[in-house]
Amino acid sequence: MKRIIVLSAAASVMFLVICGCEQGSRGVATTQPAPAVTTESQPVKAKETIEPNQAKIEKEPVKTEEAVQPKPGEQQTPPAEPNIKQETIAPTPIQPVENNAPKSQAAPALHISAAELCSNCTEFLKKYVDRQGMVDYRTLSHKKMELGNLLDKFRNLDPKEYNSWSKENKIAFWINAYNLNFIRIILDNYPIESTRVLRIFWPPNSIRHIKGLWDGHKFIVMDEEFTLKEIDTRFFQKEFDEPRVFCAIFYASISGSPLLNEAYCGKNLSNQLDSQVKKFLAGGNAFRISRENQKVYLSSIFDDSWYGQQFAAKYDTDRKFKQQEPVIRAVLNFLTNYLSSQDVDFLETGNYTVEYMRYDWTLNELGGQ
């Protein structure tokens, strides 16, 4: 009986051992695939969740820092592009504007007849110049645009149009251009300012207080730059050979020839110049005889240092006025064409000396300054 019990107990133990081993083997089998599952799921999670999240974390802070606090010297791609655009685009419109501005603003060449331009000038001069040649600068100082519009016609005149004109029209054109630009220069410096030192030599309203009056103020005629001196030298002294012009051009001063209150026009230029010479001589600032003192007084414009040589070239003579120097002989010979018979007789046969009058540079202003 005991043996039976022992055998039963042994059989039970062995059964339990065998069952335990099977369960242990099953437990190992179930735990071995687990790492394989875990190993396969990790790459999936790394691709789907970790990498995109890491990319966002790396990019988003960069955008935030660059947008809010851009730091100089940092090599960041997003802000670099707008900076490059600003550097390349900003200068682009500046250069073309500067280079093309003169072309876009340049007025087309003006085609206008000499007669029409003469009429325009006459209309202006009659409004602001009286018959004695005095100019209303005070009123004109408020009408600068009107004068500017008139001078634009000289500025923009087509040279081809000018070249088609007669010599008389060309002379008239340059006299008018000279006189009108002289008025403009006066207006640009009106009222005239003077210093105490210079007032010792000239009155306060003398045009000599205007610095660079003849060669320092530039203007444009037919798209070419000029000064008063350049017009005088190039056209009046060299090209035209017409000394009467020097009694017609404007000096804006009391001792100068009076400004004609109409334009010079080619069709009657010779008559206008003759009339202007007579008017100049009759005014007392160009010619005067003192029979008591046996003296003849001439304007300084006839002096050898001024325009005397221009008269010598055309009116020189060795048949009369033999006691005088060549330049004075020529000037006196010229003047005899415009003086009374009594004055001519005195000049041709009298004994006298010639003196030049002191020039009065006071502005020829209507009503005084």
C-alpha positions in Angstrom: 0.0 0.0 0.0 2.8 2.3 0.9 4.5 1.4 -2.3 1.4 2.3 -4.3 1.1 5.7 -2.5 4.8 6.4 -3.2 4.4 5.5 -6.8 1.3 7.7 -7.1 3.1 10.6 -5.5 6.1 10.1 -7.7 3.9 10.0 -10.8 2.1 13.2 -9.6 5.5 15.0 -9.2 6.7 14.0 -12.6 3.4 15.1 -14.1 3.8 18.4 -12.4 7.4 18.7 -13.6 6.5 17.9 -17.1 3.6 20.4 -17.1 5.9 23.1 -15.6 8.5 22.5 -18.3 6.0 22.8 -21.1 4.6 26.0 -19.6 8.2 27.4 -19.2 8.9 26.5 -22.8 5.7 28.3 -23.8 6.6 31.3 -21.7 10.0 31.6 -23.5 8.3 31.3 -26.8 5.9 34.1 -26.0 8.6 36.4 -24.7 11.0 35.9 -27.6 8.8 37.5 -30.3 8.2 40.6 -28.1 11.5 42.2 -28.9 10.9 41.6 -32.6 7.6 43.5 -32.3 9.2 46.3 -30.4 12.1 46.5 -32.8 9.8 46.8 -35.8 7.6 49.5 -34.2 10.5 51.8 -33.2 11.5 52.7 -36.7 7.9 53.4 -37.6 7.5 55.7 -34.7 10.8 57.4 -35.4 9.8 58.2 -39.0 6.2 59.2 -38.4 6.5 61.1 -35.1 10.0 61.8 -34.1 11.6 63.1 -37.3 8.8 65.5 -38.3 8.5 66.8 -34.8 12.3 67.3 -34.7 12.2 69.2 -38.0 9.4 71.5 -36.8 11.3 72.1 -33.6 14.4 73.0 -35.5 12.8 75.3 -38.1 10.1 77.1 -36.2 12.5 78.7 -33.6 14.7 79.8 -36.4 11.9 81.6 -38.2 10.7 83.2 -34.9 14.2 84.5 -34.0 14.9 85.9 -37.5 11.5 87.6 -37.9 11.5 89.1 -34.4 15.2 89.9 -33.8 17.3 89.7 -37.0 20.9 89.9 -36.0 23.5 91.4 -38.3 26.1 88.9 -39.5 23.9 85.9 -39.1 23.7 83.8 -42.3 20.0 83.1 -42.3 18.3 82.2 -45.6 14.8 83.7 -45.1 15.8 87.3 -44.3 18.7 87.3 -46.7 16.5 87.2 -49.8 14.5 90.5 -48.9 17.8 92.2 -48.1 19.3 91.3 -51.4 16.1 92.5 -53.2 16.4 95.8 -51.4 20.0 96.3 -52.3 19.5 95.5 -56.0 16.1 97.1 -56.6 16.5 100.3 -54.6 19.3 101.9 -56.7 17.7 100.8 -60.0 15.1 103.6 -60.3 17.5 106.3 -59.2 20.1 106.1 -61.9 17.7 106.0 -64.9 15.7 109.0 -63.5 18.9 111.1 -63.2 20.2 110.1 -66.6 16.9 110.4 -68.4 15.5 113.5 -66.6 17.1 116.1 -69.0 15.8 114.2 -72.0 12.3 114.0 -70.7 12.3 117.6 -69.7 14.0 119.0 -72.8 11.5 121.0 -74.9 11.3 120.2 -78.6 13.0 122.6 -81.0 10.9 125.6 -81.6 10.0 126.6 -85.2 8.9 130.3 -85.1 9.4 133.0 -87.7 11.6 136.0 -87.0 8.6 138.3 -87.4 6.5 136.4 -84.8 9.4 136.3 -82.3 9.9 140.0 -82.8 6.2 140.6 -82.2 6.4 138.6 -78.9 9.3 140.7 -77.7 7.6 144.0 -78.6 4.5 143.1 -76.6 6.7 142.4 -73.6 8.8 145.6 -73.8 5.9 147.9 -74.3 4.4 146.7 -71.0 7.5 147.3 -68.8 9.7 149.9 -70.6 8.8 153.6 -71.1 9.8 155.8 -74.1 12.9 157.1 -72.2 14.2 153.5 -71.9 13.5 153.3 -68.1 12.4 149.9 -66.9 9.8 149.0 -64.4 11.8 146.5 -62.4 9.6 146.6 -59.4 6.6 145.3 -61.3 8.7 142.9 -63.4 10.1 141.4 -60.2 6.6 139.9 -59.7 6.3 138.9 -63.4 9.5 136.8 -63.8 7.5 133.9 -65.3 6.3 136.1 -68.1 9.9 137.0 -69.0 11.0 133.4 -68.5 8.4 132.2 -71.0 9.6 134.7 -73.6 13.2 133.7 -73.0 12.3 130.1 -73.5 11.6 130.9 -77.2 15.2 132.0 -77.6 16.3 129.0 -75.6 14.4 126.4 -77.7 14.6 128.0 -81.2 15.7 125.5 -83.8 19.1 126.5 -85.1 18.0 125.4 -88.6 15.2 127.9 -88.4 17.6 130.6 -87.3 20.1 129.8 -90.2 17.3 130.3 -92.7 16.9 134.0 -91.6 18.5 137.0 -93.2 21.5 138.7 -91.7 19.3 141.6 -90.5 17.0 139.1 -88.7 19.9 137.4 -87.1 21.4 140.8 -85.8 18.0 141.7 -84.4 17.6 138.3 -82.8 20.9 138.7 -80.9 20.2 142.3 -79.8 16.9 141.2 -78.4 18.4 138.1 -76.7 21.2 140.3 -75.2 18.8 143.0 -73.9 16.2 140.6 -72.5 18.7 138.4 -70.7 20.3 141.5 -69.3 16.9 142.4 -67.8 16.6 138.9 -66.4 20.0 139.2 -64.7 19.0 142.5 -63.1 15.7 140.9 -61.8 17.7 138.0 -60.4 19.6 140.5 -58.3 16.8 143.0 -57.6 16.8 145.0 -55.4 20.5 145.5 -55.8 22.5 145.0 -52.6 25.7 147.0 -51.9 28.4 147.2 -49.3 29.7 150.3 -47.5 33.1 149.9 -49.1 31.8 149.8 -52.7 29.4 152.7 -52.1 32.5 154.9 -52.0 32.9 154.2 -55.7 29.3 153.6 -56.9 25.9 154.6 -55.6 23.8 151.9 -53.8 21.7 151.2 -56.9 24.6 150.9 -59.2 24.7 147.7 -61.4 28.4 147.5 -60.6 27.4 145.9 -57.3 26.2 142.8 -59.2 29.1 140.4 -59.3 30.1 138.9 -62.6 27.5 140.9 -64.5 28.9 140.3 -68.0 30.7 137.1 -67.7 29.4 135.3 -64.6 25.7 134.8 -65.4 24.9 132.1 -67.8 21.9 131.5 -69.9 20.8 129.3 -72.9 20.1 130.4 -76.5 19.3 127.8 -79.1 20.4 125.1 -76.6 23.8 126.7 -76.3 25.3 128.3 -73.2 26.2 132.0 -73.3 27.1 135.0 -71.2 26.5 138.6 -72.1 30.2 139.0 -72.9 30.2 135.9 -75.1 27.3 137.3 -77.2 29.0 140.6 -77.4 32.4 139.2 -78.5 31.2 136.5 -80.8 28.4 138.2 -82.7 28.6 142.0 -82.2 32.3 142.4 -82.4 33.3 139.6 -84.8 30.5 138.2 -86.9 28.2 141.0 -87.9 30.5 144.0 -88.4 27.7 146.5 -87.5 29.0 149.1 -85.0 25.6 150.7 -84.7 24.7 147.7 -82.5 26.7 149.2 -79.7 24.2 152.0 -79.5 21.4 149.5 -79.3 22.5 146.9 -76.8 21.4 147.5 -73.2 23.6 148.4 -70.3 20.9 148.8 -67.7 22.4 152.1 -66.6 21.9 155.8 -66.9 24.9 156.5 -69.2 24.1 153.6 -71.5 22.0 153.8 -74.6 18.3 153.9 -73.7 16.5 150.7 -74.0 14.1 150.7 -77.0 10.6 149.8 -75.8 10.0 147.6 -78.9 12.0 144.7 -80.3 14.5 145.1 -83.1 13.2 143.4 -86.2 15.0 142.5 -89.4 12.6 144.2 -91.8 13.4 147.7 -90.5 16.6 147.1 -88.6 18.7 149.7 -90.3 16.1 152.4 -89.6 15.8 151.3 -86.0 19.6 151.4 -85.5 19.9 154.9 -87.1 17.1 156.2 -84.9 18.6 154.7 -81.8 22.0 156.3 -82.5 20.4 159.7 -82.8 18.4 159.2 -79.6 21.6 158.2 -77.8 23.6 161.2 -79.0 20.7 163.6 -78.2 20.4 162.4 -74.6 23.6 164.1 -73.4 25.3 160.9 -72.2 27.0 160.0 -75.5 28.0 163.3 -77.1 28.4 166.9 -76.0 30.2 170.0 -77.3 31.6 172.8 -75.1 32.5 175.6 -77.5 33.5 177.8 -74.7 36.1 175.3 -73.4 36.9 174.0 -76.9 36.1 170.5 -75.9 34.1 167.6 -77.3 32.8 165.0 -74.8 32.2 161.4 -75.9 30.6 158.4 -74.2 33.0 155.9 -72.8 31.6 153.2 -75.1 33.6 155.0 -77.9 36.8 154.7 -76.0 39.6 152.5 -77.4 39.3 150.4 -74.3 35.7 149.7 -75.0 34.2 149.6 -78.5 36.4 152.3 -80.2 38.2 149.7 -82.3 34.9 148.4 -83.7 34.2 151.9 -85.2 37.8 152.2 -86.4 37.5 149.1 -88.5 34.6 150.6 -90.5 34.7 154.4 -90.3 38.4 155.1 -90.2 39.5 158.1 -92.3 42.7 160.1 -92.8 41.1 162.9 -94.7 39.4 164.6 -91.7 40.0 165.1 -88.0 43.7 164.8 -88.7 44.7 166.2 -85.3 43.0 163.3 -83.6 44.1 159.7 -82.9 42.9 157.0 -85.4 40.2 155.6 -83.1 38.8 159.1 -82.3 38.9 160.0 -86.0 36.8 157.0 -86.8 34.3 157.7 -84.1 33.9 161.4 -85.1 33.5 160.3 -88.7 30.7 158.0 -87.6 29.0 160.6 -85.6 28.8 163.2 -88.4 26.2 161.0 -90.0 23.8 161.7 -87.1 24.5 165.3 -85.9 23.3 168.7 -86.9 25.1 170.6 -89.6 26.4 173.1 -86.9 27.9 170.3 -84.8 29.4 168.6 -87.9 31.0 171.8 -89.0 32.6 172.3 -85.6 33.9 168.8 -85.5 35.4 169.0 -89.0 37.0 172.4 -88.8 37.2 173.4 -85.1 40.1 173.3 -82.7 39.2 171.2 -79.7 40.3 168.3 -77.5 38.3 165.2 -76.9 37.5 163.8 -73.5 35.4 160.8 -72.4 32.6 161.3 -70.0 32.5 159.6 -66.7 30.1 156.7 -66.9 27.1 156.6 -64.6 26.3 153.0 -63.7 23.1 153.9 -61.8 20.3 151.4 -62.6 17.9 152.8 -65.2 14.9 152.1 -63.0 11.5 153.7 -63.6 10.7 155.7 -60.5 14.0 155.0 -58.8 14.8 152.1 -56.5 
